[in-house]
Amino acid sequence: MTDLSDLADKIPVHGMGDAAAFDLVGGWVHERSAQLGRPEAFAHMDPAPSIVAARLAGLNAEFNQNLLHPDLSPFAGEAERLVVKWLAPFFGMNAGHMCAGSTIANLAALWCAREHGATRVVASADAHVSVPKSARILGLPFESIAVTGTGRMDTGLLPDLKDAVLVLTAGTTGRGVIDDLGLAGRQRRQDGGPAWVHVDAAWAGPLLLTKYAGRLAGTRHADSVSVSAHKWLFQPKDSGLVLFKNPQAQQAISFGSSYLATPNVGVQGSRGAAGVALLGTLLAWGLEGLAERIEHLMTLSEDLAERLAADPRTELKQMPETGVVNWRPVNGTAEEIIAALGPVASRTDIAGEPWVRQVAANMHVDLDAVWSRIDDVLSGHGG
Ligand SMILES: Cc1ncc(COP(=O)(O)O)c(C=O)c1O
């Protein structure tokens, strides 16, 4: 592998030209990237994106599209409105905008909640780090609720939710577990219920477009929802959505300025035209093509879990709810296995102990290739 330790010294006084620089830097990217689309890649929530999305993202970059100024990117604005209009009803939502991912989407949603009267944030201990981080940025106290043995928020431990924003996770980062989303509806109907309910569906939200939609049915009771399009909507980064029930809600997080033709919505100012690439994918695959890919990945995660459960060398934590498989070896440690598997697996801690985590994000995955790698490592030949 090329030694890059003296990279700063390589920046020349006289440039080498576009083609040479492209080859050189592109080569380093190739050499030093996990190949997310290779057959045994089953590690993180990051898939290789759809081809049409990757190409359109390149085109967006060439035209330096900017959603902040409608006159610079008139079609891009239209594309975003279109994809939001099409996607939002699957989540029971009515409006929203795209942003750089669910970290930003969560921040925007909690900010909006604060503008609508929420004074504290309540979420499970397994909520994504962006939730307590957003609370800190917004100056809101954060209350963490312990999870049960299954990884779901322990609803028996919920405090009084009056004036709170209750964050429920649809597909936790470590275990892919779905909180009791029905709580969104039940709490909203109560006197002294939360000021706002947000569903963080960064990972599993797209299941609402598939035959697994029932698992996320309670999402429709939320006031806002986050989805990372660069996960199970197969987009290149940075692509996410924050959706709102009330079509007017996001006006509270929109700012006008003398140099802006239209108010700037959400956390970001200038932002790329992620809607163009997402629209391209939806047109290329249709609802059926997208659903088939996700459903196929769900099946593969269940297959992998069954193989692990049946193998005396491994312990499965639980059957996957949203394509995330957690397991560990009976002999040896999860850390040894993760180190030996390399980018085929990732890691998560459950109740303070490390577990292997494998996520069904890669639409090009070959489960036999994944299993053969695991088998090799368990047999001691994989190092
Ligand atoms: C549940 C959950 N929420 C939020 C995020 C943050 O999303 P992003 O990486 O798009 O910023 C993640 C990322 O893995 C996640 O799993």
The ligand as an SDF file (V2000), in Angstrom:
LIG
                    3D

 16 16  0  0  0  0  0  0  0  0999 V2000
  -30.7270    4.8840   14.8690 C   0  0  0  0  0  0  0  0  0  0  0  0
  -29.7870    5.8540   14.2240 C   0  0  0  0  0  0  0  0  0  0  0  0
  -30.0590    7.1680   14.3100 N   0  0  0  0  0  0  0  0  0  0  0  0
  -29.2660    8.0990   13.7650 C   0  0  0  0  0  0  0  0  0  0  0  0
  -28.1240    7.7340   13.0800 C   0  0  0  0  0  0  0  0  0  0  0  0
  -27.2660    8.7900   12.4800 C   0  0  0  0  0  0  0  0  0  0  0  0
  -27.4610    8.7730   11.1130 O   0  0  0  0  0  0  0  0  0  0  0  0
  -26.3990    9.3600   10.0870 P   0  0  0  0  0  0  0  0  0  0  0  0
  -25.2470    8.4150   10.1230 O   0  0  0  0  0  0  0  0  0  0  0  0
  -27.1550    9.3590    8.8150 O   0  0  0  0  0  0  0  0  0  0  0  0
  -26.0300   10.7290   10.5560 O   0  0  0  0  0  0  0  0  0  0  0  0
  -27.8030    6.3710   12.9490 C   0  0  0  0  0  0  0  0  0  0  0  0
  -26.5960    5.9560   12.2470 C   0  0  0  0  0  0  0  0  0  0  0  0
  -26.2020    4.8230   12.2470 O   0  0  0  0  0  0  0  0  0  0  0  0
  -28.6500    5.4150   13.5370 C   0  0  0  0  0  0  0  0  0  0  0  0
  -28.3850    4.1040   13.4720 O   0  0  0  0  0  0  0  0  0  0  0  0
  1  2  1  0
  2  3  1  0
  2 15  2  0
  3  4  2  0
  4  5  1  0
  5  6  1  0
  5 12  2  0
  6  7  1  0
  7  8  1  0
  8  9  2  0
  8 10  1  0
  8 11  1  0
 12 13  1  0
 12 15  1  0
 13 14  2  0
 15 16  1  0
M  END
$$$$
